[in-house]
Amino acid sequence: MFETIFSSSPLLERLKLVRCKGIEHLSIHAPHLKNYAVKNELKSICFKHTPNLTEVSIISYYLEENIQPGKASNLFKLLGALPRIEKLYLGEYFLKFLAAGSVPDRLPTNTNHLKILNICLGVNDVDEISCALCLIRSSPNLQELEISVSTWGDDPIEPVLNFLEAQDCINYTRDQLRIVKIKFIMGSKPQLELIKIQLARSPLLERMSIQRREFINSSVGLTMTKELTELPRASPKAEIIYLDLDPC
């Protein structure tokens, strides 16, 4: 029924779906759609014909990964259908869905219009980090980046640290990135390594704000602040701002 509404509404420009029960698989065919937001329990999502979408927000916890080794990742399929995307928000667990398949260092075609990227990232998951870095590298005009980090489960951090350290061998910079916001920091090694990469690869960075988890004790917070202050920065103007996250 929803797909029928989309296809029969040629002037539709804004669409928001929130908690619509009974919709598990969503296919969007709306050639004039510019702004799309969904917060729903989905198993799959597909943009069939949405050449004018500039803002997309997706929050869903039940997307099926459909991992097929050697096949192109879901990231290809999503961004290939969003050639004019300017603002992109990807909620918790969605990067895991996008990482299903093979994720290269860069996408075959850059997302040249993307300027603002907001993602929820599981920093203990190599697949999610790989997908996030691929998306960032493939967005040469990215100006603002916000990352909400999460640490779930008891997975070993060594694979993540090895992967992040290997990223130093990849030659690229983020020439337009000005603002970086990183939230829910607890001071883990993968989190600090992720911050290190942002500072080292952003020559025009003006401000990085770091919001710490509210339950971090003062000694841990002080140690973390000291470590971050000593990290090398590609931009001589880069300012690091430390914030305590509002528990509300």
C-alpha positions in Angstrom: 0.0 0.0 0.0 2.8 2.4 0.9 4.6 1.7 -2.4 1.4 2.4 -4.3 1.1 5.7 -2.5 4.7 6.6 -3.4 4.4 5.7 -7.0 1.1 7.6 -7.4 2.4 10.8 -5.7 4.8 12.3 -8.3 5.1 15.6 -6.4 6.0 14.0 -3.1 9.0 15.9 -1.6 9.0 15.0 2.2 8.3 11.7 3.8 8.6 10.6 7.4 7.6 7.2 8.7 7.7 6.5 12.5 6.6 3.3 14.1 4.4 2.0 11.3 3.6 -1.5 12.4 3.4 -4.2 9.8 6.0 -2.7 7.4 9.1 -4.8 7.3 10.3 -4.4 3.7 10.3 -0.9 2.3 10.9 0.1 -1.3 10.9 3.8 -2.2 10.0 5.0 -5.7 9.6 8.7 -5.6 11.4 10.7 -8.2 10.8 14.1 -6.6 11.5 13.1 -3.0 14.0 15.4 -1.3 13.7 14.6 2.4 13.2 11.1 3.9 13.2 10.0 7.5 12.3 6.6 8.9 12.2 5.2 12.4 10.7 1.8 12.1 11.3 -2.0 12.6 12.5 -2.9 9.1 14.1 -6.0 7.6 15.1 -4.3 4.3 15.0 -0.9 2.7 15.5 -0.1 -1.0 15.7 3.2 -2.9 14.5 2.3 -6.4 14.2 5.8 -8.0 15.0 8.7 -5.8 17.5 10.8 -7.8 16.6 14.1 -5.9 17.0 12.9 -2.3 19.3 15.3 -0.4 18.5 14.4 3.2 18.1 10.9 4.6 17.7 9.7 8.2 17.4 6.0 8.9 16.8 4.4 12.4 16.0 0.7 12.4 17.1 -2.2 14.6 16.1 -5.2 12.6 17.6 -4.9 9.2 18.8 -8.2 7.8 22.5 -8.1 6.8 22.2 -10.6 4.0 25.9 -11.2 3.9 27.2 -12.8 0.7 31.0 -13.1 0.7 32.5 -11.6 -2.4 29.3 -9.6 -3.3 29.0 -5.8 -3.3 28.1 -4.4 0.1 24.7 -2.9 0.9 26.6 0.4 1.1 27.0 0.3 -2.7 23.3 -0.2 -3.2 22.2 2.5 -0.8 24.5 5.3 -2.0 24.2 4.3 -5.6 20.5 5.3 -5.4 21.3 8.6 -3.7 23.4 10.6 -6.2 22.6 14.0 -4.7 22.6 13.2 -1.0 23.9 16.1 1.1 22.9 15.2 4.7 22.9 11.6 5.9 22.0 10.2 9.4 22.5 6.5 10.0 21.2 5.2 13.4 22.4 2.4 15.6 23.2 -0.9 13.9 22.6 0.4 10.4 26.3 0.4 9.6 26.3 -3.3 10.3 23.6 -3.7 7.6 25.6 -1.6 5.1 28.8 -3.5 5.7 27.2 -6.8 4.6 29.3 -8.0 1.7 32.7 -6.7 0.6 33.6 -3.2 1.6 36.7 -1.6 -0.1 38.7 1.3 1.0 36.7 3.6 -1.2 33.5 3.4 -3.2 33.7 3.2 -7.0 31.9 6.5 -7.3 32.4 9.4 -4.8 29.4 10.9 -2.9 30.5 14.4 -4.0 27.4 16.2 -2.6 27.6 14.8 0.9 28.4 17.6 3.3 27.0 16.4 6.7 27.3 12.9 8.0 26.0 11.6 11.3 26.5 8.0 12.2 26.2 5.6 15.2 29.3 3.4 15.2 30.1 0.2 17.1 33.8 0.7 17.8 34.4 -2.9 18.7 33.2 -4.1 15.3 35.7 -4.1 12.4 32.9 -4.3 9.8 31.2 -1.2 11.1 34.5 0.8 11.3 35.5 -0.4 7.8 32.1 0.7 6.4 32.3 4.1 8.2 35.8 4.9 6.9 34.9 3.8 3.4 31.9 6.2 3.4 34.1 9.1 4.8 36.9 8.6 2.3 34.4 8.5 -0.5 32.9 11.9 0.5 35.5 14.5 -0.6 33.3 17.5 0.2 32.4 16.3 3.7 32.3 19.3 6.0 30.7 18.1 9.2 31.1 14.7 10.8 29.3 13.5 13.9 30.0 10.0 15.4 28.1 8.5 18.3 30.3 5.6 19.5 29.0 2.5 21.3 30.8 -0.4 22.8 28.7 -3.5 23.1 29.5 -7.1 24.2 32.8 -8.6 25.2 34.4 -8.9 21.8 38.2 -8.6 21.8 39.6 -5.3 20.8 42.8 -6.5 19.1 41.2 -7.1 15.7 39.8 -3.5 15.8 43.1 -2.0 16.9 45.0 -3.9 14.2 42.6 -2.7 11.6 42.7 0.9 12.7 46.5 0.9 12.8 46.6 -0.4 9.2 44.6 2.7 8.1 47.7 4.8 8.5 49.0 3.1 5.3 46.1 4.4 3.2 47.1 7.7 1.6 44.1 10.1 1.8 43.1 13.3 3.5 39.7 15.0 4.3 40.3 18.3 2.6 37.0 19.9 3.4 36.3 18.6 6.9 35.9 21.5 9.3 33.8 20.2 12.3 34.0 16.8 14.0 31.7 15.8 16.9 32.3 12.6 18.8 29.9 11.5 21.5 29.7 8.9 24.3 33.5 8.6 24.6 34.8 6.3 27.4 38.5 6.4 26.7 38.9 2.9 25.2 41.8 2.3 22.8 39.7 1.9 19.7 37.9 5.1 20.5 41.1 7.0 20.9 42.6 5.5 17.8 39.5 6.6 15.8 40.0 10.2 17.1 43.6 10.0 16.2 42.7 9.2 12.6 40.3 12.2 12.3 43.0 14.6 13.6 45.8 13.2 11.5 43.8 13.3 8.2 41.9 16.6 8.4 44.2 19.5 7.4 41.4 22.1 7.5 39.8 20.9 10.7 38.7 23.9 12.9 36.9 22.2 15.8 36.6 18.8 17.3 34.1 18.4 20.2 34.3 15.3 22.4 31.5 14.4 24.7 32.4 12.0 27.5 30.0 9.5 29.1 28.5 11.0 32.2 29.6 8.1 34.5 33.4 8.4 33.7 35.2 9.2 36.9 37.5 12.2 37.2 40.8 10.3 37.0 39.9 8.4 33.8 38.6 11.6 32.3 41.8 13.4 33.2 44.0 10.7 31.6 41.9 10.6 28.5 42.1 14.4 28.1 45.8 14.3 28.4 46.1 11.5 25.8 43.9 13.4 23.4 45.8 16.7 23.9 49.0 15.0 22.9 47.7 13.5 19.6 49.3 15.0 16.4 47.0 17.2 14.3 47.2 17.9 10.6 45.5 21.3 11.1 47.4 23.9 13.1 44.0 25.6 13.8 42.3 22.5 15.1 40.7 23.1 18.6 39.6 20.3 20.8 36.7 21.0 23.1 35.8 18.6 25.9 32.2 18.3 27.1 30.5 16.2 29.7 27.4 14.6 28.2 24.1 15.7 29.7 22.6 12.6 31.3 19.1 13.9 30.3 
